[in-house]
Amino acid sequence: MELRTVQRQEGDLLLEAAGPVRITFRVFADGKGMRFRLQRARFWIFPLPLRIEAHEWGSDSSWEFQVTVAGVGSYCGTMVPTV
């Protein structure tokens, strides 16, 4: 299954959007990759009570990621840039 999202900077945060869902993260980076700390999640204007942990690390031509949503489950995969 393929999930497409759009990411953009919103102030000093990262906003990730998928349809009507908007999730905002504070991003931390080090030599091992990036960590994403959830700041807020919304479905249209309604707050979502989510707890999300996300990590990304790079390979030669893509990014690997692992995301855990507390009480729901986790998923992992590969992000490949589009040109």
N, C-alpha and C positions, 0 to 999 in steps of 0.2 A: 504494500500500500504506500502511496506517495502522499506526503503532506507538504503543501507549499505555504510558506509564510513570507511576510515582508518585514524586514528589519530596518529601523532608522534611528538616528540619534534624536533624543528629546531632552534638551538641556544636557545634564551630565549623566543621563540614563539611556538605556537601550530599550526601545519600544519594539515589540514583536507583535504583528497582527496576523490573524487568520480569520477571515470573514469578520463577524461582529465581535470576536474575542480580541482583547488588547491586554497584553501582559508586559509590564515594565520591570526591568532588572537594573541593578547596579552591577557593573562588571569589574572583576579583579583579575589581573594577569600576572603570571610569573613564568619561570623557565619551563614549567610542566604543562602550561596551557592557560585556559581561562575558566573562572568560576563565576556563576551568575547567581546573585542574591535577589530573590523576589521582592519588589517594592509594592506592587499592586497588580490586581487582575480584575478585569471587567468584562461583562457581556453586555454590549451596548453601554448604557449608563449604570448598570447594576453591578455592584461589587461582588466578586467571587471569593469565597473563603478557601483559597487554595494555599498549600504549602508545596513549593517546588524547589528542587535542587537540580542544578544543571552544570555540567562540565563539558568542555571542548578541548581538543588537542589536535594539532596539525600533523599531516603527513605530507608527502611530496606534492600532491596535486589536489588535496581535499581536506576537509575537517571531519574528524570523528566526534560523535557526541553521545552523551548519556544523560537522560532526563528522568527524574523520579518525581511523581506527583503523589504526595502522602495520601493514603487511603484509596488510591485509584490504581496505581501500578507504575511501571517504568518502561522506557523504550530506549533504544539506541540505534544509531545509523551513521550514515555518511552524508555530508553536505558537499555538493560539487558546485562551484561557481558557474553561473550562466553568463554568456557573453552577449 
